[in-house]
């Protein structure tokens, strides 16, 4: 078995894996070991886990099946598909895009390169919103819809509006809304930030806006900088430009006593808290993620 990595100086790897007939009698155990080696050489952070998830997906089984049947041989058709998946991951395409799905707050969501891959730290934003028990809530820049839908699932009486400037992202969100049976309570609106909410007053507004400075692009992992949608990640020269807009405009769409909650990047929490205070929000506080990093800033309108 042979793995060739070429053009390593470029941002993406060109990967060639041995022909299927060379692997024709490979067992599940062999494939996991081989996949792990390939992904290690490509620089993937979790090579064994990813190799297992890719193989389980191609076989249509759970990871537990792989451990229960380590000596099972895999047929040539499955091998070809698995190799295609492995090549994609070795080029550092996000695992979620290859699988076409990602888990968030215990729910499974369809994801494509048109939307960000849901991240565990964003669960802090959902928890903060659900804790306020709002009857009406808006998710600004919804992407896959994971925030809006998770809130709707956890608050069966709530009405949720989800906005995004990208029609492609809204198509993914629409699929997820249908998937989780909340089409009657999650309404998708296209437009720039809060613009689609004209004339509305809500209990809570949440947002995970772009907050990465363009100058930080090269410091990001290839999975992020090369594959995820730039429009949803980067905020130009001012990483807080969208937070500034939300702080200045959200109160026009909040009921008195309503809450604005925004996700922030590493080291941004204090600055965003100041933005909310300057805009007249009260009870401003920073919520940490499991790593102790300030991840969400919330404030009450009057």
Secondary structure, DSSP 8 states (H G I E B T S, - for coil): --EEEE-TTSSS-EEEE--GGGGTT-BHHHHHHHHHHHHHHTT-TTHHHHHHHHHHHHHT--HHHHHHTTT-B--HHHHHHHHHHHHHHHTT--HHHHHTEEEETTEEEE--TTS----GGGHHHHHHHHHTT-SEEEEES-TTSHHHHHHHHH-TT-EEEEEES-HHHHHHHHHHHHHTT-TTTEEEEESSTTGGGTT--EEEEEE----B-GGGGGGS-HIIIIIS-HHHHB-TT-TTHHHHHHHHHGGGGEEEEEEEEEE--TT-HHHHHHHHHHTTEEEEEEEE-TTS-EEEEEEEE-
